[in-house]
Amino acid sequence: MTVAVIQFPGSNCEYETLNALHEVGLEADVVAWNSAISLLDSYKGFILPGGFSFQDRVRAGVVSSKLPILNFIKDKASQGLPILGICNGCQILAESGILPDYDHGASMEMGLAPNMNQESYHGFVCDWVYVKIKYPQASLFTRYFDDSDILPIQINHGEGNFKFYNKEVVQSSQATQFVYCDEEGDVSLSYPVNPNGSDLNMAGLCNQAGNVLAMMPHPERGMFWYHIPRYLHHHLSQKRRDDNLLAGPWQKLFESLRDYIKETY
């Protein structure tokens, strides 16, 4: 066994994620949240996929974050195994306290609030946005990217608004971070460049060790160029017109995970 995609009640992106893993040659399974530890122990990486676990009751991700499997995930994270949380998986990791660990290695207060457009509630957002990656070489997931890359990616969430207790600590960290930008790579705090009001335009972030990544956008939906909409005013959209079976901008994330597992285990 190689990678387990953890299925919570209400997950809805587990099979898209599974397909992305299979596409790069990784062995992977969808595994229920209440599976035996003896089964989970056989895997070398874990992905918490998107969806609406437990119907987002109370707030997104909080119920799942209290399940026994999150204690298991915390242990595996501390052992250096790859852990990826996408959208609802990002929310679960945030609620669990695994991320961020920027304050001298200790957990720091962070939450994901409802989407905001300036000062008003913005509701659920389903759209394509752009991100760039700060310090990509600091994470096993992003080492094949460059900090000059401007990457289209899909978002689908109602509570993706990163809020930090201490923004200065986050800004000074050299851990990998995903930042919302426009198609030229410029960062603006205003909508639509920042689609949900996130502090520091944050779209995702890694722990200091680089083995745990929590991101609100969906990399599994950018595996091929045919995933990228033609209407985006971006040079990458032209690649779809030229050959839509080419590897998409986010295939490198899953390839990097694959190569790390092969190198390490």
C-alpha positions in Angstrom: 0.0 0.0 0.0 1.2 3.6 -0.7 -1.3 6.4 -0.2 -4.6 6.4 1.6 -7.3 8.9 0.6 -9.3 9.3 3.8 -13.1 9.2 3.2 -15.1 11.1 5.8 -18.9 11.1 5.9 -19.7 13.9 3.3 -16.4 13.7 1.4 -17.0 14.2 -2.4 -13.6 14.6 -4.0 -12.0 11.3 -2.9 -12.2 9.6 -6.3 -10.9 12.7 -8.2 -8.0 12.6 -5.9 -7.6 8.9 -6.3 -7.5 9.3 -10.1 -4.8 12.0 -9.8 -2.6 9.6 -7.7 -3.2 6.7 -10.1 -2.3 9.0 -13.1 1.2 9.5 -11.8 1.7 5.8 -11.0 1.0 5.8 -7.3 -0.8 2.9 -5.6 -3.7 4.4 -3.7 -6.9 3.5 -2.0 -10.0 5.3 -0.7 -10.0 4.3 3.0 -12.8 5.0 5.5 -12.2 7.3 8.4 -13.0 4.6 10.9 -10.7 1.9 9.5 -8.5 -0.2 11.7 -5.2 1.3 12.7 -3.6 -1.9 11.5 -4.8 -1.1 8.0 -3.9 2.5 8.0 -0.4 1.7 9.3 0.4 0.1 6.0 0.3 3.4 4.0 3.2 5.8 3.4 1.1 8.9 2.8 -2.3 10.3 3.5 -4.6 12.7 1.8 -7.7 14.3 3.3 -9.9 15.2 0.3 -12.4 17.9 -0.4 -16.1 17.8 0.4 -18.4 18.7 3.3 -17.6 16.3 6.0 -20.5 15.9 8.5 -22.3 18.6 6.4 -19.9 21.3 7.7 -22.0 21.3 11.0 -20.8 23.8 13.6 -18.1 24.9 11.2 -16.2 23.3 8.3 -13.9 20.5 9.4 -14.4 20.8 13.1 -16.3 17.5 13.7 -13.8 15.5 11.6 -10.9 17.1 13.4 -12.1 15.5 16.7 -12.2 11.9 15.4 -9.6 9.4 16.6 -8.1 9.2 13.1 -6.7 12.7 13.5 -4.6 11.6 16.4 -3.2 8.9 14.0 -2.6 11.6 11.3 -0.8 13.8 13.9 1.5 10.9 14.8 2.3 10.2 11.2 2.9 13.9 10.5 5.4 14.0 13.4 7.1 11.0 11.9 7.6 12.8 8.6 5.1 11.0 6.4 3.4 13.1 3.7 0.0 14.6 4.7 -2.0 16.6 2.2 -5.3 18.3 3.1 -7.4 19.7 0.1 -10.3 22.1 0.7 -12.3 20.4 3.5 -9.1 18.4 4.2 -7.4 21.7 4.7 -10.1 22.8 7.1 -9.8 19.6 9.1 -6.0 20.0 9.4 -6.5 23.6 10.5 -9.1 22.6 13.1 -6.8 19.8 14.4 -4.0 22.1 15.2 -1.4 20.3 13.1 -0.9 23.5 11.1 0.7 26.0 11.4 3.7 25.3 13.5 5.7 28.5 12.8 6.1 29.8 16.3 9.3 28.1 17.4 7.8 24.7 16.3 4.7 25.1 18.3 1.1 25.1 17.0 -0.2 28.6 16.4 -3.7 29.9 16.3 -5.2 29.8 12.8 -8.8 29.4 11.6 -10.8 29.3 8.3 -13.6 31.7 8.5 -16.6 32.3 6.1 -15.7 33.9 2.8 -15.7 37.7 2.8 -15.7 40.3 0.0 -14.2 43.4 1.7 -16.5 43.8 4.8 -19.5 41.7 3.7 -20.2 38.0 3.7 -19.5 36.6 0.2 -21.0 33.1 0.4 -19.9 30.0 -1.5 -17.3 30.6 -4.2 -16.8 28.2 -7.2 -14.3 29.8 -9.6 -10.9 29.6 -11.1 -8.2 31.7 -9.5 -4.4 32.1 -9.7 -1.8 31.3 -7.1 1.9 31.5 -6.8 4.1 29.5 -4.4 6.5 31.0 -1.9 9.5 28.9 -0.9 8.5 25.9 -3.1 11.7 24.0 -2.3 10.8 23.9 1.4 8.1 21.2 0.8 8.2 17.7 -0.6 4.9 18.5 -2.5 6.1 21.6 -4.3 9.8 21.1 -5.0 9.2 20.8 -8.8 7.6 24.2 -8.9 9.3 27.6 -9.2 8.5 30.7 -7.2 7.9 32.6 -10.5 5.2 30.2 -11.6 1.7 31.7 -11.9 -0.8 28.8 -11.7 -4.5 28.6 -12.4 -6.5 26.5 -10.0 -10.1 25.9 -9.0 -11.7 26.8 -5.7 -15.0 25.5 -4.3 -15.6 26.6 -0.7 -17.7 28.7 1.6 -15.2 28.9 4.5 -11.8 29.4 3.0 -10.9 32.7 4.7 -7.5 32.1 6.5 -7.2 34.1 9.7 -4.0 34.1 11.8 -3.5 35.2 15.4 0.0 36.5 14.5 0.4 37.5 10.8 3.9 38.7 11.4 5.1 35.2 12.4 3.5 33.8 9.2 5.0 36.5 7.0 8.5 35.9 8.4 8.4 32.2 8.0 10.2 30.5 5.1 7.9 27.5 5.0 6.0 26.9 1.8 2.9 29.1 1.3 0.4 29.4 -1.5 -0.7 33.0 -2.2 -3.6 34.3 -4.4 -2.5 36.6 -7.2 -3.7 37.8 -10.6 -2.7 36.4 -14.0 0.4 38.6 -13.9 1.5 37.4 -10.5 0.5 40.6 -8.7 -0.9 40.3 -5.2 -3.9 42.4 -4.2 -5.9 42.1 -1.0 -9.2 43.0 -2.8 -11.7 40.8 -4.6 -11.5 39.0 -7.0 -7.8 38.5 -6.7 -8.3 37.6 -3.1 -11.5 35.6 -3.5 -12.4 35.1 0.2 -10.7 37.8 2.3 -7.9 35.6 3.5 -5.2 37.2 5.6 -2.0 37.6 3.5 -3.9 36.3 0.5 -3.2 32.9 1.9 -4.5 29.9 -0.2 -2.5 27.2 1.5 0.6 26.5 3.7 3.0 23.8 4.8 4.4 23.0 8.2 8.1 23.9 8.9 9.2 20.4 8.1 7.5 20.5 4.6 5.7 17.2 4.9 2.2 18.5 5.7 0.4 20.7 3.2 -3.1 22.3 3.7 -4.5 24.1 0.7 -8.0 25.3 -0.1 -7.8 25.1 -3.9 -8.1 21.8 -5.7 -4.9 20.6 -7.4 -6.6 17.3 -8.5 -8.7 19.4 -10.8 -5.7 20.7 -12.7 -4.1 17.4 -13.7 -4.6 18.0 -17.5 -4.8 21.0 -19.7 -8.4 20.1 -20.6 -9.2 20.9 -17.0 -8.2 24.5 -17.5 -11.0 26.7 -18.9 -10.5 28.3 -22.3 -11.9 31.7 -21.0 -8.9 32.3 -18.7 -6.8 35.1 -20.0 -3.6 33.4 -19.4 -0.8 31.9 -21.6 -1.6 28.5 -20.1 -5.0 28.5 -21.7 -3.4 28.4 -25.1 -1.8 25.0 -24.2 -5.3 23.6 -24.0 -6.0 24.7 -27.5 -2.7 23.1 -28.7 -2.9 19.8 -26.9 -5.4 19.2 -24.1 -3.9 15.9 -23.2 -0.7 17.5 -21.9 0.1 17.3 -18.2 -1.7 20.1 -16.5 -0.1 22.6 -14.1 -0.7 20.6 -10.9 0.4 17.2 -12.0 3.9 18.1 -10.7 2.5 18.2 -7.1 1.5 14.6 -7.4 4.6 13.6 -9.2 6.7 15.2 -6.4 4.7 13.2 -3.8 5.3 10.0 -5.9 9.0 10.6 -6.2 9.4 11.4 -2.5 7.7 8.2 -1.4 9.9 6.2 -3.8 13.0 7.9 -2.6 12.1 7.5 1.1 10.3 4.2 1.4 
